[in-house]
Amino acid sequence: TPKFTPNALVARLNDYFSAFDEIVGRHGVEKIKTIGDAYMAAGGLPQERPGHACDVVAAACEMLNCVQKKKQELEARGEIAFELRIGIHTGPLIAGIVGTRKFQYDIWGDTVNTASRMESTGEVGEVNISGTTYDRVKDEPGLSFHPRGHIQVKGKGEMEMYFVSRSA
């Protein structure tokens, strides 16, 4: 952020997040909120449905591709580009609105915390998924997986992880 004016930073984030809004909308994934430069979305909301984990992975792969394309365009013009890492976990959560001011739909629970850990233990330019998500999407045509093994996760111990991508 020190390299951007406030207006330029907001405009750049708006560019990325608007593209993400369009992507998640096409995949039936629910945008929850943005948190600084982070974008939180969830599948299977407000009603759980079969295939929601596949929808989330498909949206994530498309978001990553979008950021990589924008990076090439911006760097070709000598501009600063953002990079992205994505974390996905699948499981039950709690969703709703709390408080009395500035109503905002939000999600809570161990699944949300674990998804955050998938992001933080991932790598730039990758979609990192938990073993639980892998079990839900492993047979989906067009996806390829790179096993990462068991990785230490803060507050969780070791967890099985995979990088996932769309096959060309």
C-alpha positions in Angstrom: 0.0 0.0 0.0 2.8 2.5 0.4 3.2 2.5 -3.3 -0.4 3.5 -4.0 -2.3 6.7 -3.2 -5.5 5.8 -1.2 -7.7 6.5 -4.3 -5.4 4.3 -6.5 -5.5 1.5 -4.0 -9.3 1.5 -3.6 -9.6 1.7 -7.4 -7.3 -1.3 -7.9 -9.0 -3.4 -5.2 -12.4 -2.5 -6.7 -11.1 -3.7 -10.1 -10.1 -7.1 -8.6 -13.1 -7.5 -6.3 -15.6 -6.6 -9.0 -14.1 -9.3 -11.2 -14.3 -11.8 -8.3 -18.0 -10.8 -7.7 -18.7 -11.7 -11.3 -16.9 -15.0 -11.1 -18.5 -16.2 -7.8 -21.9 -15.2 -9.1 -21.5 -17.4 -12.2 -20.5 -20.3 -10.0 -23.3 -19.9 -7.5 -20.9 -19.1 -4.7 -21.9 -16.5 -2.1 -19.6 -13.5 -1.4 -19.5 -13.0 2.3 -17.3 -9.9 2.7 -14.0 -8.3 1.9 -11.6 -7.8 4.8 -8.8 -5.4 3.8 -7.3 -7.0 0.7 -8.9 -10.4 1.4 -12.1 -11.7 -0.2 -14.3 -14.2 1.6 -16.8 -16.4 -0.2 -18.6 -19.7 0.6 -20.5 -22.3 -1.3 -23.6 -24.1 -0.3 -25.2 -21.0 1.1 -27.9 -20.1 2.0 -28.9 -23.7 1.3 -26.5 -26.6 1.1 -26.5 -28.2 -2.4 -24.7 -31.1 -4.0 -21.5 -30.0 -5.7 -21.0 -26.8 -3.8 -17.3 -27.7 -3.1 -16.8 -28.2 -6.8 -18.4 -24.8 -7.4 -16.0 -23.1 -4.9 -12.9 -24.8 -6.4 -14.0 -23.8 -10.0 -14.5 -20.2 -8.9 -11.2 -20.2 -7.0 -9.3 -21.5 -10.1 -11.0 -18.8 -12.2 -10.1 -16.1 -9.7 -6.5 -17.1 -9.7 -6.4 -17.1 -13.5 -8.0 -13.7 -13.5 -5.3 -12.3 -11.2 -2.5 -13.9 -13.3 -3.9 -12.3 -16.4 -4.2 -8.9 -14.7 -0.6 -9.3 -13.5 0.7 -9.8 -17.0 -1.2 -6.8 -18.3 -0.1 -4.5 -15.5 3.5 -5.5 -15.5 3.6 -5.1 -19.3 2.6 -1.4 -18.6 5.2 -1.2 -15.8 2.5 -1.1 -13.1 2.4 -2.9 -9.8 0.3 -6.1 -9.8 -1.2 -8.0 -6.9 -0.7 -11.7 -6.4 -3.1 -14.1 -4.8 -3.2 -17.2 -2.7 -6.5 -19.1 -2.0 -7.4 -21.5 0.8 -10.5 -23.8 0.8 -11.9 -26.1 3.4 -15.3 -27.9 3.4 -17.5 -28.5 6.3 -20.4 -27.2 8.5 -20.6 -23.6 9.5 -22.9 -21.1 11.1 -24.3 -18.2 9.0 -26.4 -15.2 9.9 -26.6 -11.6 11.0 -25.7 -10.4 14.5 -25.8 -7.0 16.2 -28.0 -4.1 15.8 -26.0 -1.7 13.5 -24.6 -2.1 10.0 -26.2 -5.5 9.3 -23.9 -7.9 7.6 -24.4 -11.5 6.7 -21.4 -13.4 8.1 -20.2 -17.0 8.7 -18.5 -18.5 11.8 -17.1 -21.8 13.0 -14.2 -24.2 12.7 -14.7 -24.6 9.0 -14.2 -20.9 8.5 -11.1 -20.9 10.7 -9.7 -23.9 8.8 -10.3 -22.3 5.4 -8.3 -19.3 6.7 -5.5 -21.6 7.7 -5.6 -23.2 4.2 -5.0 -19.7 2.8 -2.2 -18.8 5.2 -0.4 -22.1 4.7 -0.8 -21.9 0.9 1.6 -20.3 -1.6 1.2 -17.3 -3.9 -0.3 -18.4 -7.2 -1.9 -21.5 -5.8 -5.3 -22.8 -4.6 -4.6 -24.8 -1.5 -7.4 -27.2 -0.4 -7.8 -29.4 2.7 -7.9 -33.2 2.5 -11.6 -32.8 3.3 -12.3 -30.7 0.3 -10.1 -33.0 -1.8 -12.3 -35.9 -0.9 -15.3 -33.9 -2.2 -13.8 -32.8 -5.5 -11.1 -35.5 -6.4 -13.3 -37.1 -9.1 -14.4 -33.8 -10.7 -13.3 -33.8 -14.4 -10.9 -31.1 -15.4 -9.1 -30.7 -12.0 -5.6 -31.7 -11.3 -4.1 -32.1 -7.8 -0.6 -31.8 -6.4 -0.4 -33.5 -3.0 1.4 -31.4 -0.4 1.4 -34.1 2.4 0.6 -33.3 6.0 1.4 -29.7 7.0 1.4 -28.2 10.5 -1.5 -25.9 10.9 -1.8 -23.4 13.8 -4.3 -24.6 16.3 -5.1 -27.7 14.2 -2.0 -30.0 14.2 -1.0 -31.6 10.9 -3.5 -31.5 8.1 -3.4 -33.1 4.6 -3.3 -30.5 1.8 -3.4 -30.3 -2.0 -2.8 -27.7 -4.6 -5.6 -27.8 -7.1 -5.8 -26.4 -10.6 -7.9 -26.6 -13.7 -6.4 -28.9 -16.3 -5.7 -27.2 -19.7 
